[in-house]
Amino acid sequence: MTATATLHIDLDALAHNFHALEAQTGVPVHPVVKADSYGLGAVPCARRLMQEGARTFFIARAAEGIALRGALGPEPVLYVLDGCVGDTAADLKAASLRPILNHADQLGTWLGAGGGPCGLQIDTGMNRLGFRPEDAPEPFDDLSLVMSHLACADDPAQPMNRTQRDAFARASSRYPQALKSFANSGGCFLGPDYAFDAVRPGICLYGGGPEGRPDARLRAVATLSADILQIRDVPAGESVGYSRGYVAETPRRIATCGAGYADGIARSNSPAGQVWVAGGLRPILGRVSMDVIAVDVTDLDVRAGDAVQLFGPDRLLDDAATAAGTISYELLTSVTARVPRNYA
């Protein structure tokens, strides 16, 4: 059976973004491939990034790391951001995964299980995960990486960026043997003194801009498209979709397209959402349904079977996210499993 919505992943664009971030920062890029590479497929994305030279990756969960290790083999270094949670130490060791240790209990569990290569996170102000600088442990064997995470990197003018950077420089200096990693996607564009030894971009690899808006230095990696299922003429005064979400003031031509919130199209696209079709942007009309959306194609030469682009090179990811009242991260990770992924 043929799907009516498709997510196309351009691996050449992914490679371009990887090298653009290398050039921007001047240090190795250690890609973040958590959440299945933000919904784009961790295995194919990581494999291509390895071809481009990546050798260290970050995932969030132990299960993600175990699956990735099975697919990629023994070569890459895989760090697990959650750390050593509960009784996962044996599983982490069996898959040669390196936990990012976030607090004293995790450190004790890891060392009590025999230790091994690991990372350490210093919380420099985000108050999410990591040791506070004053509570950070003394240097210990097998510590291979020290990291922190920027809270406001999408806002270069935010003074907290410099505050965090300076706090990390002080705290990480206690661990001269360990690799220092501080910058996320936005941090890659804050200046050379944010780069340290390696950077950990995520969304910018996958086509999102570092400040939540499109950036010409980065290419669109993901294209979400949907087929037109039916076209109909709607007279003035009639409504479209549930709850009379749109009422035609003049006669309109409406395309019903095969993607809805069960595919990851946010219901918040009503009423500001748009798609790219026949060379231009056209509005989504009325409520997003589970399986379909309605698009105004008045005066366009389109027919059933043609495709509309919900995001991609013509409807850029950050613009689509803004129209839906969300962020590019959520837009990508919301695309559901029933939408097939195609790679090129």
Order of alpha helices (4+ residues) and beta strands (2+ residues): beta-alpha-alpha-alpha-beta-alpha-beta-alpha-beta-alpha-beta-beta-alpha-beta-beta-beta-beta-beta-beta-beta-beta-beta-alpha-alpha-beta
